[in-house]
Amino acid sequence: MACLAVIATNLAQFPPMEKKIAEYILENPKKIRELSSQELATILNISQSGVVKFTQKLGFKGYTAFKLAISEELGRSELVASKSALHLHNEITGDDTLLEIAGKLLLEKQSALRETMNALQPQIFELVVEQIFNAKKVHITGVGGSALIAKDLTYKLLKIGIPAFSEMDSHVQLTIAQTLGPDDVQIAVSYSGMRREVVLAAEVAKKQGAKLVTITSLKSNPLKNLADYALYSVADESQWRSSSISSRTAQNAITDLLFMGLVQHNQEHANLLIQQSRELVNKISL
């Protein structure tokens, strides 16, 4: 889990003392590897127990486990240190050339991909692949830009013989959710995790006994709270939300990885179906 991304995403929600700890960690991640919980408490003029409880709130057994996670995260990728790098969209101005905009968007997408891969939890991801592979049917939901991600994943799953379907109409999504059962899986895609249509469809699917896989941001949200399996897409969407550029990049990374995991899970059969699909498409090509 990308613990620094989790802290940054939830920074505004922490109470004052925890926010003080969080801000120090975000500003000095490399120092954390060398500091004991008591040393950090002394620097911040708070109690040692306050530091330990903060790390436990993040899901760690204690401060030592948290330090180890920080070390692993720093080792996996180069951290984005400057505030401007975290808000690349803000740098795009009316005076930028198309080439300059292209460079900034490239960095934005690279950042989204890197942080999304850092947030990946391999064990949970493998369980999701297993659930999808064994599902009787897979219902994929999303609205707006996330609906496009849902459609793309549906097409990919169908190509390898997995009975998947999605509908952009929210009323139809609810109707389909009512038909799901214990042998089915619903994949709900929403970066914010706040879209009422998607949350309601997820609630219906859960009530019917279906397994729920969510693809949301790291920030606490109603959709993630319903999940049996939560997958995370990480992107800076504080500005220029109209196109959801970086969030779609992050979501596509997750769905592409799901597809590849499923191909690998049953490689011979999946490759055969992909080849057959290609041959059929070639028959209708000019």
C-alpha positions as CSV (number, residue, x, y, z in Angstrom):
1,M,0.0,0.0,0.0
2,A,1.3,3.5,-0.8
3,C,1.1,4.8,2.7
4,L,2.4,8.3,1.8
5,A,-0.4,8.6,-0.8
6,V,-2.9,7.5,1.8
7,I,-1.7,10.1,4.2
8,A,-1.7,12.9,1.6
9,T,-5.1,12.0,0.3
10,N,-6.7,12.1,3.8
11,L,-4.6,15.0,5.2
12,A,-7.6,17.4,5.5
13,Q,-9.6,14.8,7.5
14,F,-7.1,14.3,10.3
15,P,-7.6,16.0,13.7
16,P,-5.0,18.6,14.6
17,M,-2.4,16.4,16.3
18,E,-2.6,13.7,13.7
19,K,-2.4,16.3,10.9
20,K,0.8,17.6,12.6
21,I,2.3,14.1,12.4
22,A,1.1,13.6,8.8
23,E,2.5,16.8,7.6
24,Y,5.9,16.1,9.1
25,I,6.0,12.6,7.5
26,L,5.0,14.0,4.1
27,E,7.7,16.7,4.3
28,N,10.4,14.4,5.7
29,P,9.7,10.8,4.5
30,K,13.4,9.9,4.3
31,K,14.0,11.1,7.9
32,I,11.2,8.8,9.2
33,R,13.3,5.7,8.3
34,E,15.9,6.8,10.8
35,L,13.7,8.1,13.6
36,S,12.2,6.1,16.5
37,S,8.7,6.8,17.6
38,Q,10.1,8.5,20.7
39,E,12.4,10.7,18.6
40,L,9.6,11.7,16.3
41,A,7.3,12.5,19.3
42,T,10.0,14.7,20.8
43,I,10.5,16.6,17.5
44,L,6.7,17.2,17.3
45,N,6.3,17.9,21.0
46,I,3.6,15.2,21.4
47,S,3.4,11.9,23.2
48,Q,5.0,8.7,21.9
49,S,1.6,6.9,22.2
50,G,0.1,9.5,19.9
51,V,2.7,8.6,17.2
52,V,2.0,4.9,17.6
53,K,-1.8,5.3,17.5
54,F,-1.5,7.3,14.3
55,T,0.4,4.5,12.5
56,Q,-2.2,2.0,13.8
57,K,-5.0,4.2,12.5
58,L,-3.3,3.8,9.1
59,G,-3.6,0.1,9.4
60,F,-0.2,-0.9,10.7
61,K,0.5,-3.0,13.8
62,G,2.8,-0.2,15.1
63,Y,5.4,2.3,14.3
64,T,8.1,-0.2,13.3
65,A,5.8,-1.7,10.6
66,F,5.0,1.8,9.4
67,K,8.7,2.6,9.1
68,L,9.3,-0.6,7.1
69,A,6.5,0.3,4.7
70,I,7.9,3.8,4.2
71,S,11.4,2.3,3.4
72,E,9.9,-0.1,0.9
73,E,7.9,2.7,-0.7
74,L,10.9,5.0,-1.1
75,G,12.8,2.1,-2.5
76,R,10.2,1.3,-5.1
77,S,9.9,4.7,-6.7
78,E,11.3,8.2,-6.7
79,L,9.0,10.3,-4.6
80,V,7.4,13.4,-6.1
81,A,8.8,16.0,-3.7
82,S,7.6,19.4,-5.0
83,K,4.1,20.7,-4.7
84,S,4.1,21.7,-8.3
85,A,4.8,18.2,-9.4
86,L,1.8,17.0,-7.6
87,H,-0.4,19.6,-9.4
88,L,0.8,19.6,-12.9
89,H,-2.5,20.7,-14.4
90,N,-2.2,24.0,-12.5
91,E,0.9,24.7,-14.5
92,I,-0.9,24.7,-17.9
93,T,-1.5,28.2,-19.0
94,G,-3.0,30.0,-22.0
95,D,0.5,30.9,-23.1
96,D,1.7,27.3,-23.3
97,T,2.4,25.8,-26.7
98,L,0.8,22.4,-27.6
99,L,4.2,20.8,-27.2
100,E,4.6,22.3,-23.7
101,I,1.1,21.0,-22.8
102,A,2.0,17.6,-24.2
103,G,5.0,17.4,-22.0
104,K,3.0,18.4,-18.9
105,L,0.3,15.9,-19.6
106,L,2.9,13.2,-20.1
107,L,4.3,13.9,-16.6
108,E,0.8,13.9,-15.2
109,K,0.0,10.5,-16.7
110,Q,3.4,9.1,-15.6
111,S,2.7,10.3,-12.0
112,A,-0.8,8.7,-12.0
113,L,0.6,5.4,-13.3
114,R,3.5,5.4,-10.8
115,E,1.4,6.2,-7.8
116,T,-1.3,3.7,-8.8
117,M,1.2,0.9,-9.1
118,N,2.7,1.9,-5.7
119,A,-0.8,1.6,-4.2
120,L,-1.2,-1.9,-5.6
121,Q,-1.8,-4.7,-3.1
122,P,-0.8,-7.9,-4.9
123,Q,-2.6,-10.4,-2.7
124,I,-5.9,-8.6,-3.0
125,F,-5.4,-8.2,-6.7
126,E,-4.8,-11.9,-7.1
127,L,-8.0,-12.6,-5.2
128,V,-10.0,-10.3,-7.4
129,V,-8.6,-12.0,-10.5
130,E,-9.7,-15.4,-9.0
131,Q,-13.2,-14.0,-8.2
132,I,-13.7,-12.7,-11.7
133,F,-12.4,-15.9,-13.3
134,N,-14.8,-18.0,-11.4
135,A,-17.8,-15.7,-11.6
136,K,-21.0,-16.8,-13.3
137,K,-21.4,-13.3,-14.6
138,V,-19.6,-10.0,-14.1
139,H,-21.5,-6.7,-13.9
140,I,-19.4,-3.5,-14.4
141,T,-20.8,-0.1,-13.4
142,G,-19.7,3.5,-13.8
143,V,-21.0,6.8,-14.9
144,G,-19.5,9.6,-17.0
145,G,-15.8,9.0,-17.7
146,S,-15.9,5.9,-15.5
147,A,-18.6,4.4,-17.7
148,L,-16.1,4.4,-20.6
149,I,-13.6,2.5,-18.4
150,A,-16.4,0.0,-17.5
151,K,-17.2,-0.5,-21.2
152,D,-13.6,-1.0,-22.1
153,L,-13.1,-3.6,-19.4
154,T,-16.3,-5.4,-20.4
155,Y,-15.0,-5.7,-24.0
156,K,-11.7,-7.1,-22.8
157,L,-13.4,-9.7,-20.5
158,L,-15.7,-10.8,-23.3
159,K,-12.7,-11.3,-25.6
160,I,-11.3,-14.0,-23.2
161,G,-14.7,-15.7,-22.6
162,I,-15.7,-14.1,-19.3
163,P,-19.5,-13.2,-19.3
164,A,-19.3,-9.5,-18.6
165,F,-21.7,-6.7,-19.3
166,S,-22.2,-3.0,-18.5
167,E,-24.8,-0.3,-19.3
168,M,-24.3,3.4,-19.1
169,D,-27.9,4.1,-18.1
170,S,-28.1,4.2,-14.3
171,H,-31.6,2.8,-14.2
172,V,-30.5,-0.2,-16.2
173,Q,-27.5,-0.6,-13.9
174,L,-29.9,-0.9,-11.0
175,T,-32.1,-3.4,-12.8
176,I,-29.1,-5.6,-13.7
177,A,-27.8,-5.4,-10.1
178,Q,-31.1,-6.9,-8.9
179,T,-30.4,-10.0,-11.1
180,L,-27.0,-10.8,-9.5
181,G,-26.5,-13.6,-7.0
182,P,-23.8,-15.2,-4.8
183,D,-21.9,-16.6,-7.8
184,D,-21.6,-13.2,-9.5
185,V,-19.2,-10.2,-9.2
186,Q,-20.0,-6.5,-9.6
187,I,-17.0,-4.2,-10.4
188,A,-17.9,-0.6,-9.5
189,V,-15.7,2.1,-11.0
190,S,-15.8,5.6,-9.6
191,Y,-12.8,7.7,-8.8
192,S,-14.5,9.8,-6.1
193,G,-16.5,6.8,-4.8
194,M,-19.3,9.3,-4.2
195,R,-21.6,8.9,-7.3
196,R,-25.0,8.0,-5.9
197,E,-26.0,5.9,-8.9
198,V,-22.9,3.7,-8.6
199,V,-23.2,3.4,-4.8
200,L,-26.8,2.4,-5.0
201,A,-26.1,-0.2,-7.6
202,A,-23.4,-1.6,-5.4
203,E,-25.7,-1.7,-2.4
204,V,-28.3,-3.7,-4.5
205,A,-25.6,-6.1,-5.7
206,K,-24.4,-6.7,-2.1
207,K,-27.9,-7.3,-0.9
208,Q,-28.3,-9.9,-3.6
209,G,-25.2,-11.7,-2.3
210,A,-22.8,-10.7,-5.2
211,K,-19.1,-10.0,-4.5
212,L,-18.2,-6.3,-4.9
213,V,-15.0,-5.1,-6.3
214,T,-14.4,-1.3,-6.3
215,I,-12.0,0.9,-8.2
216,T,-11.8,4.2,-6.4
217,S,-9.3,6.7,-5.1
218,L,-7.5,6.1,-1.8
219,K,-9.7,8.7,0.0
220,S,-12.4,7.3,2.3
221,N,-15.6,7.1,0.4
222,P,-19.0,5.4,0.6
223,L,-18.3,3.0,-2.3
224,K,-15.0,1.8,-1.0
225,N,-16.7,1.1,2.4
226,L,-19.0,-1.4,0.7
227,A,-16.3,-3.3,-1.0
228,D,-15.3,-6.9,-0.5
229,Y,-12.2,-6.1,-2.5
230,A,-11.0,-2.5,-2.9
231,L,-8.6,-1.5,-5.7
232,Y,-7.1,2.0,-5.9
233,S,-6.4,4.4,-8.7
234,V,-4.3,7.3,-7.6
235,A,-4.3,10.6,-9.5
236,D,-4.3,14.4,-8.9
237,E,-7.8,15.5,-9.8
238,S,-8.0,18.7,-7.8
239,Q,-8.1,20.8,-10.9
240,W,-9.3,20.5,-14.5
241,R,-11.9,17.9,-13.5
242,S,-13.9,18.3,-16.7
243,S,-11.8,15.7,-18.6
244,S,-10.7,13.5,-15.6
245,I,-7.5,13.0,-17.5
246,S,-5.2,11.5,-14.9
247,S,-8.0,9.5,-13.1
248,R,-8.9,7.8,-16.4
249,T,-5.2,7.0,-16.9
250,A,-5.0,5.4,-13.4
251,Q,-8.3,3.5,-13.8
252,N,-7.2,2.1,-17.2
253,A,-4.0,0.9,-15.6
254,I,-6.0,-1.1,-13.1
255,T,-8.4,-2.6,-15.6
256,D,-5.6,-3.4,-18.0
257,L,-3.8,-5.2,-15.2
258,L,-6.9,-7.1,-14.4
259,F,-7.2,-8.2,-18.0
260,M,-3.6,-9.3,-18.2
261,G,-3.9,-11.2,-14.9
262,L,-6.9,-13.1,-16.2
263,V,-5.1,-13.9,-19.5
264,Q,-2.2,-15.3,-17.4
265,H,-4.6,-17.2,-15.2
266,N,-5.8,-19.3,-18.2
267,Q,-3.3,-18.4,-20.9
268,E,-3.8,-21.1,-23.5
269,H,-7.6,-20.7,-23.6
270,A,-7.5,-16.9,-23.4
271,N,-5.0,-16.6,-26.2
272,L,-7.1,-18.9,-28.4
273,L,-10.2,-16.7,-27.8
274,I,-8.2,-13.5,-28.5
275,Q,-7.0,-15.0,-31.8
276,Q,-10.5,-16.1,-32.8
277,S,-11.8,-12.6,-32.0
278,R,-9.1,-11.1,-34.2
279,E,-9.9,-13.4,-37.1
280,L,-13.6,-12.5,-36.8
281,V,-12.8,-8.7,-36.8
282,N,-10.6,-9.2,-39.9
283,K,-13.5,-10.7,-41.8
284,I,-15.4,-7.4,-41.5
285,S,-12.4,-5.2,-42.2
286,L,-12.1,-3.5,-45.6
